[in-house]
Amino acid sequence: MKLLAKSLSKDGAGTMKLLPEEPTDIWHAYNLISAGDVLKATTFRRVAKDARGDDKDSASSSAPSQRIMLELAIRVQKTDYDASAAALHCSGPVVEESPHVRLGAFHTIDLALHRPFRLTKTSQAPWDSVALQTITAACDPASKAEIGAVVLQPGLANICLVTEHMTLLRQRVELSIPGKRAAGSAIAHDKAVNHFYDITAKAMARNLDYEKLKAVIIASPGFTGEKLLQHMFEAASKDTGTASDTAAASKVLLRSRSKFLVVHCASGHVHALNEVLRAPEVRAQLADTKFARETAAIENFFKVLNESAAIDSSASKAWYGPKQVTAAVEGGAVKTLLISDRLFRSYNVGERKKYVALVEQVREQGGEALIFSSLHESGKQLEQFTGIAAILNFPMPELDEISDDEEESEDERR
């Protein structure tokens, strides 16, 4: 993300002009844009021509129409993020005059890469500390480091990109591999396995840029990962001595040999990636990344929670739930606050302000506040525990008396 212009008042109201440069930036925009904000961007709309050739809004006209590109400003009422396509759709009424669209007409703006947009927030729902932190992270080149990850088992491979803010499944490879116990099936089995390795290696080459990636993790049960890596490098060594189109790509792969890390996991499904990121050798290589810190924090939370459950829950230093965590923050007891970015995307301005205040209060007290991405496996785990949790400096037995009966519903929190 590139910050092109910034104009903010002391109360946090104002406008920023931003340019999304890669798919992760669309996710950042999703976390920045809230209901009530004014979004201005280049978009497309179908416009009708009347008998005199003048433009009319095609939504209220039966005249012939054409699709034109124009710049519109809308007051956002709804956002819809599509993770698979890295697309963000923002809908709302038009709030600035346009020669092509009447004021108040409902329109959807699709944010796109390399097309700038202006986002204006009011003093009632300003650019708060969490939004400014998002801007800083989005515009920091160091935060763009990516890790490639392949989680596989015989016949199944999931090829992922892991960024600081999300885990993206780029391609899934599935192939039926016959068993080798039946008479005469051993040759067919070995042939199918080699074919599976070939397909997986080609899918990795299409989806992973080995030169730009910081590391490539290959995880599997048994020795499947090691055999895949061996197969890849043997094939690459043969290709480099030929004049084939794959020779250049093979040279890149061989130069990147030191980036590959093979680890063990329970299965070849995507959810096993969370187990992979907890592996000591992976942590050591990725210790400076945001999601590695999040993974360590959620694991520590579960450890403390389980230890206290085995002894006395009232003496616990690990709590979750909005009421319990809020009480712990007000008591100055929070060492580490774990909170999902979903809670800041609430259409209720008051809800967002409440969670922003919790983050700021913990940091003022000298604690650590980690905002988890709901597109990472660690963030998905936190979501199962209401999306907010805390590790305390000291026990607060009184938290055990707080009832969950009046907790907000999922819809209300959204």
Residue, then its C-alpha position, 0 to 999 in steps of 0.5 A: m500500500k502506498l500513502l499518496a496524501k494525508s489530511l487529518s485534523k486533531d480530532g482524527a477526522g480527515t482524508m487519506k489517499l491510498l494506492p493498493e499495490e498487492p492483494t494484501d492491500i485489499w485486505h488492509a482496505y477492508n479493515l480500514i473502511s467502516a460504515g459511514d465513511v466516504l469512499k471516493a474512487t474510480t469505478f464503472r457504471r452503466v449510463a443511459k442516453d436520452a433522445r437528446g444524447d444527454d446522460k441519464d442514470s440507467a437505473s431509472s431509464s429504459a433508454p440504451s445504455q453504455r458502461i463508462m468509467l467515472e469517479l464517484a464518492i459514496r457513503v459506505q453502508k456495506t462492505d463485502y470482502d472476497a478472500s479467494a479473489a482478493a476483492l472488496h465491494c463497498s456499497g452506499p449512496v452517492v454523496e457528491e454531484s456527478p454529471h452521470v449519477r444523481l445524488g443518493a443513487f445507490h452504487t457499489i465501488d469495487l476496489a482494484l489494485h493500482r487504482p487509488f482511492r480516497l477515504t474520509k472519516t468523520s470526528q464521530a468515527p475518526w482515524d483512531s489508533v487501530a486504523l493508523q496502526t493498520i496504515t503503518a503496517a500496510c505501508d511498511p515494506a518490511s511487512k510485505a515479506e511472504i512465506g510459501a507453505v505446502v502442506l501435503q500427504p500422498g495424493l493431496a497438496n495444499i499450496c499456500l502463501v502466508t503473509e503478515h496478515m493472511t494465509l491464502l490457499r493458492q492451489r489444491v492438488e488432488l490425485s488418486i494414488p493406487g495402493k501397492r499391496a495388490a499384485g502388479s500394482a507396485i509399478a502403478h503406485d510408484k508411477a502415480v506418486n511421481h506424477f503427483y510430485d510432478i504436478t505439485a512441483k509445477a503448481m508450486a512454481r506457478n504460485l510461489d516466487y522463490e526469489k522473493l519469498k523469505a522461506v518455503i515450508i514443506a510439511s507432511p506426515g511421514f517422508t512425503g515432504e522430503k521425497l517431494l523436495q528430493h524429486m524437485f531438485e533432481a528434476a531441476s538439476k536435469d533441466t538446467g543442462t538443457a535448452s528447455d523453457t524450464a531451465a531458467a526456472s530450475k536455476v532459480l529453484l536451485r539458487s533458493r535451496s537454502k530457503f526450503l524447510v521440511v517439517h512434520c505435521a499430522s495431515g496434508h490439510v490446510h488446518a495443519l498449517n497452524e501446527v507447522l507454524r508452532a514447530p521450533e525450527v519454523r519459529a526460529q526461521l520466522a521469529d521476526t514475523k507478525f504471525a509467528r508472534e501471534t502463533a506463540a501468543i495463542e499457544n501460550f494462552f492455551k497453555v496458561l488456560n489449561e494449567s489453571a483448569a487443572i488446578d483452580s479456574s478462579a486463580s487463572k491468569a488466562w481469560y476470554g470473553p468481552k466482559q471478563v477481558t474488559a474487567a481485567v483491563e480495568g483492573g490493570a492486570v493484563k499482560t497480553l491482550l489478544i484481539s481479532d481484527r473482526l471486532f474492529r469491523s463492527y458497523n456499530v461505531g460504539e463497538r469499535k470505539k470500545y475495543v480501540a479503547l481497550v487496546e490503548q488502555v493495555r498499552e498505556q499500562g505497559g502491556e502488549a496488545l496483539i491484533f490477530s488477523s482473522l485470515h490466519e489460523s491463529g486468528k481463527q482459533l481466537e475466533q472460537f474463544t469470542g475473538i478476545a482473550a487476555i493473559l494476566n500478570f496476576p490472578m483476578p478471582e472475581l472474574d469467575e463471578i462474571s456471567d456470560d448469560e448477557e453476552e452479545s450475540e454474534d450478530e450484535r458483535r458484528 
